[in-house]
């Protein structure tokens, strides 16, 4: 795949219109807004930068990177072990289910639209249980030979973009404000990419008790727009 086509491909699979289910998740943001902890542009930026550092840079990013490496030298046992790690570091049921819902949707589509037999093997291997999003995203990018740095950028940006679109509805923010926030977060996103590529999978950490608590109590909110 040419460099130009790789960019188009990454924009497609990480874009907001790709039906992986990111649009239905708020990753604790809805709880933070309901409690008044995130209420404006500044507090949303604080929320997002913290989420990027704790959940993406030190956890999901390194896991995605490791999946990418495994994809090049395929080993089903290693795929299973990485998936076990990806689920184990999610401390709450809500965060695990959110990741698996997205991963299952992403896997189903990618296995069907690519000719890679290994991705079809993953779909059969996971069955109804599914697979977490960072693992399948890394496997897909690795099997398709997409550039790892650009793949990580797409992975990180998709999270920020989804959160920004959620903030538009929840806080609420104007669309112009949301785009300005994304621009302001470019440096934080690039730092997240670097960490995601440099943190060894053995050092994966997901210490974010505030987000875990927000996920746990989300189902008890009086009204909900999102699943997490």
Backbone as CSV, one residue per row, in Angstrom:
resi,resn,N_x,N_y,N_z,CA_x,CA_y,CA_z,C_x,C_y,C_z
1,UNK,0.840,-1.185,0.000,0.000,0.000,0.000,0.887,1.250,0.000
2,UNK,0.625,2.188,-0.906,1.430,3.405,-0.980,1.223,4.267,0.259
3,UNK,2.159,5.193,0.494,2.070,6.073,1.656,0.785,6.887,1.624
4,UNK,0.418,7.351,0.440,-0.799,8.155,0.304,-2.032,7.328,0.667
5,UNK,-2.090,6.088,0.171,-3.234,5.235,0.466,-3.265,4.848,1.940
6,UNK,-2.084,4.692,2.545,-2.036,4.390,3.970,-2.721,5.483,4.775
7,UNK,-2.474,6.728,4.417,-3.087,7.846,5.133,-4.600,7.795,4.993
8,UNK,-5.083,7.574,3.776,-6.524,7.463,3.571,-7.103,6.313,4.400
9,UNK,-6.390,5.195,4.403,-6.861,4.011,5.112,-6.971,4.272,6.610
10,UNK,-5.941,4.900,7.166,-5.948,5.201,8.596,-7.038,6.203,8.942
11,UNK,-7.237,7.200,8.075,-8.310,8.163,8.324,-9.667,7.464,8.300
12,UNK,-9.791,6.438,7.462,-11.055,5.707,7.385,-11.294,4.870,8.634
13,UNK,-10.316,4.032,9.012,-10.565,3.088,10.105,-10.535,3.751,11.481
14,UNK,-9.905,4.932,11.589,-9.868,5.649,12.866,-10.834,6.826,12.879
15,UNK,-11.541,7.040,11.791,-12.434,8.188,11.683,-13.718,8.019,12.477
16,UNK,-14.369,9.135,12.731,-15.580,9.132,13.529,-16.748,8.416,12.891
17,UNK,-16.706,8.214,11.566,-17.818,7.536,10.895,-17.617,6.023,10.819
18,UNK,-16.411,5.534,11.186,-16.185,4.083,11.150,-16.967,3.450,12.302
19,UNK,-17.789,2.446,12.025,-18.718,1.927,13.044,-18.086,0.988,14.063
20,UNK,-17.057,1.470,14.754,-16.457,0.664,15.812,-17.118,0.924,17.157
21,UNK,-17.965,1.948,17.222,-18.727,2.197,18.443,-18.154,3.251,19.357
22,UNK,-17.075,3.920,18.952,-16.498,4.958,19.789,-17.459,6.094,20.063
23,UNK,-18.372,6.329,19.127,-19.346,7.418,19.280,-20.316,7.162,20.432
24,UNK,-20.417,5.922,20.900,-21.353,5.596,21.975,-20.693,5.555,23.350
25,UNK,-19.388,5.818,23.401,-18.644,5.775,24.655,-18.210,7.190,25.067
26,UNK,-18.192,7.441,26.378,-17.663,8.729,26.855,-16.489,8.534,27.795
27,UNK,-16.162,7.276,28.134,-15.007,6.934,28.984,-14.982,7.736,30.295
28,UNK,-16.145,7.868,30.901,-16.252,8.560,32.175,-16.587,10.030,32.074
29,UNK,-16.510,10.599,30.877,-16.771,12.030,30.717,-18.196,12.388,31.132
30,UNK,-19.161,11.549,30.792,-20.543,11.870,31.121,-20.735,11.988,32.633
31,UNK,-20.074,11.134,33.392,-20.157,11.216,34.852,-19.512,12.496,35.355
32,UNK,-18.354,12.833,34.814,-17.656,14.046,35.240,-18.496,15.294,34.952
33,UNK,-19.169,15.298,33.823,-20.026,16.441,33.493,-21.223,16.485,34.436
34,UNK,-21.839,15.333,34.691,-23.011,15.276,35.566,-22.676,15.758,36.975
35,UNK,-21.448,15.507,37.405,-21.026,15.923,38.747,-20.479,17.344,38.778
36,UNK,-20.424,18.006,37.626,-19.947,19.376,37.558,-18.443,19.530,37.578
37,UNK,-17.719,18.424,37.462,-16.254,18.482,37.489,-15.686,18.900,36.130
38,UNK,-16.383,18.553,35.071,-16.048,19.049,33.733,-17.231,19.896,33.283
39,UNK,-16.988,21.175,33.101,-18.110,22.086,32.840,-17.807,23.132,31.775
40,UNK,-16.545,23.181,31.312,-16.187,24.191,30.324,-14.973,23.718,29.533
41,UNK,-14.492,24.577,28.672,-13.372,24.235,27.793,-12.131,23.846,28.580
42,UNK,-11.788,24.632,29.602,-10.564,24.384,30.362,-10.616,23.048,31.100
43,UNK,-11.734,22.780,31.765,-11.834,21.528,32.523,-11.892,20.317,31.593
44,UNK,-12.457,20.495,30.391,-12.459,19.391,29.433,-11.048,19.100,28.938
45,UNK,-10.257,20.122,28.703,-8.869,19.917,28.284,-8.101,19.174,29.374
46,UNK,-8.322,19.544,30.641,-7.676,18.841,31.749,-8.078,17.368,31.766
47,UNK,-9.373,17.110,31.582,-9.867,15.733,31.551,-9.183,14.944,30.437
48,UNK,-9.142,15.522,29.259,-8.618,14.800,28.092,-7.124,14.559,28.191
49,UNK,-6.359,15.545,28.640,-4.912,15.347,28.768,-4.609,14.282,29.822
50,UNK,-5.389,14.259,30.890,-5.198,13.232,31.916,-5.547,11.856,31.369
51,UNK,-6.631,11.781,30.616,-7.025,10.504,30.018,-5.956,10.014,29.040
52,UNK,-5.440,10.915,28.234,-4.399,10.535,27.278,-3.182,9.969,27.992
53,UNK,-2.753,10.632,29.056,-1.527,10.208,29.738,-1.731,8.905,30.506
54,UNK,-2.847,8.779,31.209,-3.030,7.607,32.075,-3.516,6.377,31.325
55,UNK,-4.404,6.568,30.374,-5.048,5.426,29.726,-4.446,5.085,28.368
56,UNK,-4.066,6.090,27.589,-3.555,5.819,26.240,-2.036,5.695,26.236
57,UNK,-1.323,6.688,26.744,0.138,6.700,26.665,0.778,5.540,27.420
58,UNK,0.221,5.199,28.588,0.853,4.203,29.448,0.179,2.842,29.417
59,UNK,-0.938,2.739,28.711,-1.667,1.470,28.716,-2.072,1.028,27.310
60,UNK,-3.080,1.658,26.744,-3.600,1.184,25.465,-2.613,1.379,24.316
61,UNK,-1.854,2.472,24.357,-0.860,2.705,23.308,0.200,1.625,23.263
62,UNK,0.884,1.325,24.381,1.861,0.242,24.375,1.273,-1.111,24.002
63,UNK,0.036,-1.381,24.415,-0.611,-2.639,24.045,-0.866,-2.682,22.540
64,UNK,-1.329,-1.572,21.987,-1.526,-1.507,20.538,-0.209,-1.733,19.804
65,UNK,0.860,-1.108,20.300,2.188,-1.250,19.687,2.655,-2.706,19.732
66,UNK,2.451,-3.376,20.866,2.848,-4.770,20.993,2.043,-5.656,20.044
67,UNK,0.765,-5.371,19.883,-0.062,-6.132,18.945,0.459,-5.965,17.525
68,UNK,0.890,-4.762,17.195,1.460,-4.486,15.879,2.688,-5.372,15.638
69,UNK,3.540,-5.481,16.665,4.751,-6.303,16.530,4.402,-7.774,16.384
70,UNK,3.435,-8.238,17.163,3.032,-9.646,17.085,2.474,-9.972,15.699
71,UNK,1.771,-9.012,15.106,1.150,-9.243,13.802,2.171,-9.557,12.721
72,UNK,3.355,-8.959,12.838,4.385,-9.177,11.819,4.961,-10.589,11.885
73,UNK,5.073,-11.130,13.100,5.600,-12.488,13.294,4.537,-13.270,14.049
74,UNK,3.534,-13.706,13.324,2.279,-14.169,13.919,2.481,-15.313,14.902
75,UNK,1.860,-15.157,16.082,1.900,-16.187,17.112,0.578,-16.102,17.887
76,UNK,-0.295,-17.059,17.654,-1.627,-17.017,18.272,-1.549,-17.010,19.786
77,UNK,-0.579,-17.730,20.348,-0.418,-17.752,21.802,-0.125,-16.361,22.340
78,UNK,0.737,-15.622,21.631,1.072,-14.265,22.065,-0.124,-13.323,21.937
79,UNK,-0.932,-13.547,20.910,-2.149,-12.742,20.760,-3.058,-12.952,21.968
80,UNK,-3.246,-14.202,22.357,-4.096,-14.511,23.501,-3.536,-13.924,24.790
81,UNK,-2.223,-14.016,24.967,-1.599,-13.485,26.178,-1.737,-11.967,26.240
82,UNK,-1.571,-11.309,25.099,-1.709,-9.857,25.074,-3.152,-9.450,25.346
83,UNK,-4.096,-10.197,24.814,-5.500,-9.905,25.074,-5.820,-10.078,26.565
84,UNK,-5.258,-11.099,27.177,-5.450,-11.297,28.619,-4.912,-10.098,29.396
85,UNK,-3.745,-9.599,29.000,-3.163,-8.424,29.657,-4.039,-7.201,29.440
86,UNK,-4.503,-7.012,28.213,-5.330,-5.854,27.888,-6.588,-5.808,28.745
87,UNK,-7.175,-6.965,29.009,-8.376,-7.022,29.852,-8.022,-6.899,31.327
88,UNK,-6.895,-7.500,31.721,-6.519,-7.506,33.135,-6.204,-6.115,33.668
89,UNK,-5.623,-5.249,32.831,-5.258,-3.915,33.308,-6.453,-2.969,33.355
90,UNK,-7.581,-3.400,32.834,-8.813,-2.626,32.981,-9.439,-3.039,34.309
91,UNK,-9.378,-2.162,35.288,-9.720,-2.523,36.656,-11.220,-2.711,36.892
92,UNK,-12.034,-2.132,36.037,-13.480,-2.229,36.231,-14.151,-2.935,35.060
93,UNK,-15.288,-3.535,35.349,-16.063,-4.215,34.307,-16.439,-3.251,33.195
94,UNK,-16.784,-2.018,33.586,-17.252,-1.028,32.612,-16.176,-0.691,31.586
95,UNK,-14.939,-0.503,32.044,-13.860,-0.154,31.108,-13.507,-1.332,30.216
96,UNK,-13.554,-2.552,30.764,-13.282,-3.733,29.949,-14.350,-3.904,28.876
97,UNK,-15.603,-3.781,29.289,-16.694,-3.978,28.331,-16.676,-2.929,27.238
98,UNK,-16.321,-1.697,27.585,-16.234,-0.626,26.594,-15.199,-0.962,25.530
99,UNK,-14.019,-1.411,25.969,-12.946,-1.751,25.036,-13.315,-2.944,24.166
100,UNK,-13.953,-3.946,24.766,-14.306,-5.152,24.014,-15.443,-4.887,23.031
101,UNK,-16.404,-4.049,23.415,-17.476,-3.706,22.471,-16.896,-3.069,21.216
102,UNK,-15.988,-2.112,21.412,-15.378,-1.447,20.262,-14.516,-2.412,19.457
103,UNK,-13.738,-3.227,20.168,-12.852,-4.171,19.481,-13.613,-5.201,18.681
104,UNK,-14.707,-5.678,19.238,-15.512,-6.688,18.544,-16.112,-6.132,17.260
105,UNK,-16.612,-4.895,17.335,-17.184,-4.270,16.141,-16.105,-4.024,15.091
106,UNK,-14.946,-3.535,15.545,-13.839,-3.256,14.624,-13.350,-4.550,13.974
107,UNK,-13.188,-5.604,14.767,-12.704,-6.886,14.264,-13.661,-7.459,13.220
108,UNK,-14.946,-7.403,13.506,-15.932,-7.991,12.593,-15.856,-7.347,11.211
109,UNK,-15.732,-6.033,11.191,-15.699,-5.322,9.912,-14.382,-5.561,9.187
110,UNK,-13.267,-5.435,9.913,-11.955,-5.562,9.269,-11.705,-6.981,8.768
111,UNK,-12.185,-7.970,9.488,-12.020,-9.351,9.032,-12.786,-9.597,7.735
112,UNK,-13.886,-8.871,7.573,-14.715,-9.058,6.385,-14.229,-8.263,5.178
113,UNK,-13.617,-7.095,5.405,-13.247,-6.253,4.267,-11.795,-6.418,3.844
114,UNK,-11.012,-7.214,4.599,-9.637,-7.490,4.185,-9.539,-8.943,3.732
115,UNK,-8.460,-9.238,3.006,-8.247,-10.603,2.537,-7.249,-11.347,3.419
116,UNK,-6.932,-10.783,4.586,-5.922,-11.388,5.442,-6.533,-12.540,6.245
117,UNK,-6.018,-13.740,6.017,-6.586,-14.906,6.687,-6.339,-14.899,8.194
118,UNK,-5.254,-14.233,8.630,-4.958,-14.187,10.063,-6.013,-13.374,10.815
119,UNK,-6.508,-12.325,10.205,-7.558,-11.536,10.843,-8.851,-12.339,10.933
120,UNK,-9.097,-13.145,9.907,-10.260,-14.039,9.973,-10.051,-15.084,11.065
121,UNK,-8.789,-15.528,11.252,-8.480,-16.475,12.324,-8.760,-15.852,13.689
122,UNK,-8.422,-14.568,13.842,-8.680,-13.881,15.111,-10.173,-13.825,15.380
123,UNK,-10.933,-13.541,14.355,-12.397,-13.478,14.507,-12.936,-14.821,14.973
124,UNK,-12.436,-15.906,14.377,-12.890,-17.243,14.788,-12.392,-17.575,16.189
125,UNK,-11.149,-17.183,16.488,-10.547,-17.475,17.783,-11.306,-16.800,18.922
126,UNK,-11.714,-15.568,18.703,-12.383,-14.796,19.753,-13.848,-15.160,19.890
127,UNK,-14.463,-15.552,18.801,-15.855,-15.954,18.837,-16.753,-14.866,19.400
128,UNK,-17.693,-15.286,20.225,-18.655,-14.340,20.781,-18.059,-13.470,21.877
129,UNK,-16.894,-13.859,22.410,-16.280,-13.096,23.495,-15.712,-11.772,23.008
130,UNK,-15.255,-11.724,21.770,-14.695,-10.495,21.225,-13.242,-10.300,21.602
131,UNK,-12.735,-9.104,21.340,-11.336,-8.786,21.585,-11.252,-7.291,21.882
132,UNK,-10.304,-6.882,22.700,-10.219,-5.475,23.092,-9.718,-4.615,21.927
133,UNK,-10.137,-3.370,21.945,-9.880,-2.474,20.822,-8.398,-2.241,20.537
134,UNK,-7.538,-1.936,21.531,-6.132,-1.693,21.192,-5.439,-2.910,20.588
135,UNK,-5.834,-4.104,21.010,-5.204,-5.311,20.468,-5.576,-5.496,19.004
136,UNK,-6.847,-5.424,18.681,-7.249,-5.661,17.296,-6.810,-4.518,16.392
137,UNK,-6.788,-3.285,16.911,-6.323,-2.163,16.087,-4.855,-2.369,15.707
138,UNK,-4.035,-2.774,16.697,-2.623,-3.020,16.411,-2.414,-4.185,15.467
139,UNK,-3.190,-5.246,15.649,-3.076,-6.403,14.757,-3.425,-6.037,13.319
140,UNK,-4.480,-5.275,13.144,-4.892,-4.866,11.798,-3.816,-4.019,11.141
141,UNK,-3.316,-3.024,11.854,-2.302,-2.141,11.276,-1.022,-2.912,10.953
142,UNK,-0.667,-3.864,11.814,0.520,-4.672,11.553,0.356,-5.598,10.380
143,UNK,-0.788,-6.261,10.287,-1.022,-7.182,9.183,-1.088,-6.459,7.840
144,UNK,-1.586,-5.237,7.847,-1.701,-4.485,6.600,-0.432,-3.718,6.263
145,UNK,0.567,-3.768,7.140,1.839,-3.107,6.870,1.774,-1.593,6.944
146,UNK,0.850,-1.068,7.734,0.735,0.378,7.884,1.861,0.890,8.788
147,UNK,2.301,2.096,8.549,3.389,2.680,9.347,2.970,2.750,10.816
148,UNK,3.827,2.278,11.723,3.453,2.193,13.127,3.269,3.571,13.756
149,UNK,4.112,4.532,13.413,3.965,5.863,14.005,2.667,6.516,13.556
150,UNK,2.377,6.419,12.266,1.132,6.994,11.771,-0.079,6.233,12.320
151,UNK,0.071,4.940,12.514,-1.011,4.146,13.097,-1.282,4.597,14.527
152,UNK,-0.211,4.850,15.287,-0.378,5.317,16.664,-1.008,6.710,16.677
153,UNK,-0.610,7.568,15.752,-1.234,8.897,15.668,-2.735,8.770,15.405
154,UNK,-3.103,7.893,14.508,-4.523,7.695,14.202,-5.262,7.157,15.421
155,UNK,-4.653,6.232,16.133,-5.241,5.635,17.330,-5.487,6.697,18.399
156,UNK,-4.493,7.556,18.616,-4.600,8.615,19.617,-5.623,9.656,19.193
157,UNK,-5.551,10.074,17.938,-6.469,11.109,17.474,-7.916,10.650,17.543
158,UNK,-8.170,9.377,17.249,-9.550,8.889,17.272,-10.158,9.029,18.665
159,UNK,-9.326,8.851,19.702,-9.805,9.013,21.074,-10.156,10.465,21.361
160,UNK,-9.249,11.376,21.006,-9.485,12.799,21.257,-10.696,13.290,20.476
161,UNK,-10.808,12.872,19.245,-11.923,13.306,18.412,-13.253,12.818,18.982
162,UNK,-13.287,11.563,19.443,-14.516,11.019,20.021,-14.890,11.754,21.304
163,UNK,-13.891,12.057,22.135,-14.160,12.785,23.375,-14.667,14.196,23.074
164,UNK,-14.072,14.834,22.081,-14.494,16.192,21.722,-15.931,16.207,21.236
165,UNK,-16.313,15.216,20.449,-17.684,15.153,19.961,-18.666,14.876,21.103
166,UNK,-18.214,14.089,22.089,-19.049,13.860,23.268,-19.202,15.136,24.072
167,UNK,-18.125,15.908,24.187,-18.151,17.158,24.948,-19.105,18.170,24.326
168,UNK,-19.204,18.160,23.010,-20.127,19.069,22.323,-21.556,18.832,22.817
169,UNK,-21.912,17.576,23.019,-23.268,17.245,23.450,-23.453,17.387,24.961
170,UNK,-22.420,17.037,25.722,-22.591,16.921,27.163,-22.404,18.222,27.932
171,UNK,-21.396,19.033,27.578,-21.078,20.182,28.438,-22.121,21.289,28.398
172,UNK,-22.603,21.766,27.292,-22.171,21.519,25.915,-21.128,22.537,25.454
173,UNK,-20.447,22.186,24.367,-19.517,23.091,23.701,-20.009,23.347,22.284
174,UNK,-19.598,24.447,21.709,-19.882,24.697,20.304,-18.915,23.917,19.433
175,UNK,-19.328,23.651,18.215,-18.448,22.918,17.297,-17.139,23.665,17.054
176,UNK,-17.209,24.989,16.989,-15.991,25.786,16.801,-15.067,25.629,18.000
177,UNK,-15.635,25.653,19.205,-14.836,25.439,20.403,-14.159,24.073,20.380
178,UNK,-14.911,23.054,19.996,-14.378,21.696,19.973,-13.188,21.582,19.037
179,UNK,-13.287,22.212,17.869,-12.172,22.157,16.924,-10.964,22.916,17.456
180,UNK,-11.212,24.017,18.147,-10.117,24.760,18.750,-9.414,23.948,19.829
181,UNK,-10.196,23.183,20.591,-9.625,22.322,21.626,-8.747,21.239,21.012
182,UNK,-9.229,20.633,19.942,-8.431,19.598,19.275,-7.108,20.181,18.800
183,UNK,-7.146,21.373,18.239,-5.902,22.027,17.822,-4.974,22.241,19.015
184,UNK,-5.540,22.667,20.124,-4.732,22.922,21.319,-4.115,21.642,21.875
185,UNK,-4.757,20.525,21.606,-4.289,19.244,22.142,-3.285,18.535,21.230
186,UNK,-2.910,19.153,20.136,-1.948,18.523,19.222,-0.666,18.095,19.940
187,UNK,-0.105,18.985,20.758,1.148,18.660,21.437,0.957,17.505,22.414
188,UNK,-0.151,17.521,23.142,-0.437,16.423,24.068,-0.607,15.113,23.309
189,UNK,-1.236,15.175,22.140,-1.407,13.968,21.338,-0.064,13.434,20.864
190,UNK,0.823,14.314,20.429,2.132,13.868,19.946,2.958,13.274,21.081
191,UNK,2.868,13.855,22.263,3.563,13.288,23.421,3.003,11.913,23.772
192,UNK,1.704,11.753,23.619,1.071,10.461,23.865,1.548,9.428,22.868
193,UNK,1.686,9.832,21.614,2.197,8.928,20.575,3.597,8.456,20.933
194,UNK,4.460,9.378,21.332,5.848,9.021,21.670,5.903,8.057,22.835
195,UNK,5.099,8.314,23.865,5.079,7.422,25.021,4.504,6.060,24.639
196,UNK,3.444,6.073,23.856,2.829,4.819,23.449,3.784,3.921,22.690
197,UNK,4.704,4.528,21.962,5.680,3.766,21.181,6.925,3.401,21.985
198,UNK,7.147,4.066,23.104,8.385,3.849,23.859,8.206,3.038,25.136
199,UNK,7.000,3.043,25.714,6.767,2.289,26.955,6.718,0.796,26.636
200,UNK,7.590,-0.025,27.255,7.539,-1.474,27.014,6.240,-2.066,27.543
201,UNK,5.765,-3.093,26.894,4.501,-3.691,27.312,4.606,-4.220,28.741
202,UNK,5.824,-4.572,29.184,6.014,-5.057,30.557,5.744,-3.959,31.583
203,UNK,5.819,-2.695,31.161,5.625,-1.566,32.072,4.249,-0.925,31.937
204,UNK,3.330,-1.614,31.283,1.981,-1.073,31.115,1.355,-0.779,32.471
205,UNK,0.758,0.405,32.572,0.100,0.825,33.808,-1.221,1.489,33.455
206,UNK,-2.217,1.294,34.312,-3.520,1.896,34.051,-4.102,2.447,35.349
207,UNK,-3.281,3.213,36.070,-3.716,3.743,37.364,-4.463,5.048,37.129
208,UNK,-5.781,4.951,37.142,-6.629,6.129,36.941,-7.921,5.934,37.728
209,UNK,-7.826,5.953,39.062,-8.997,5.657,39.895,-10.189,6.578,39.661
210,UNK,-9.915,7.842,39.319,-11.026,8.756,39.049,-11.866,8.293,37.874
211,UNK,-11.208,7.856,36.808,-11.935,7.357,35.644,-12.652,6.046,35.972
212,UNK,-12.010,5.190,36.766,-12.638,3.926,37.147,-13.920,4.173,37.943
213,UNK,-13.841,5.089,38.910,-15.020,5.404,39.722,-16.128,6.008,38.855
214,UNK,-15.733,6.892,37.944,-16.721,7.501,37.040,-17.423,6.434,36.208
215,UNK,-16.666,5.427,35.766,-17.265,4.348,34.990,-18.213,3.501,35.818
216,UNK,-17.846,3.254,37.078,-18.669,2.417,37.949,-20.026,3.070,38.236
217,UNK,-20.011,4.375,38.522,-21.264,5.033,38.912,-22.057,5.560,37.721
218,UNK,-21.504,5.412,36.512,-22.182,5.943,35.331,-23.591,5.389,35.167
219,UNK,-23.762,4.099,35.424,-25.081,3.479,35.204,-26.147,4.003,36.163
220,UNK,-25.726,4.701,37.211,-26.685,5.215,38.183,-27.046,6.683,37.943
221,UNK,-26.523,7.257,36.882,-26.876,8.643,36.576,-28.360,8.739,36.207
222,UNK,-29.019,9.829,36.547,-30.452,9.962,36.242,-30.764,9.860,34.751
223,UNK,-29.911,10.454,33.939,-30.052,10.358,32.481,-28.703,10.056,31.856
224,UNK,-28.699,9.303,30.778,-27.435,8.932,30.119,-27.582,8.986,28.610
225,UNK,-26.577,9.552,27.975,-26.511,9.547,26.515,-25.542,8.478,26.015
226,UNK,-24.614,8.061,26.882,-23.525,7.177,26.469,-23.518,5.882,27.273
227,UNK,-22.745,4.930,26.787,-22.677,3.611,27.421,-21.603,3.535,28.494
228,UNK,-20.696,4.518,28.545,-19.630,4.459,29.545,-19.330,5.855,30.075
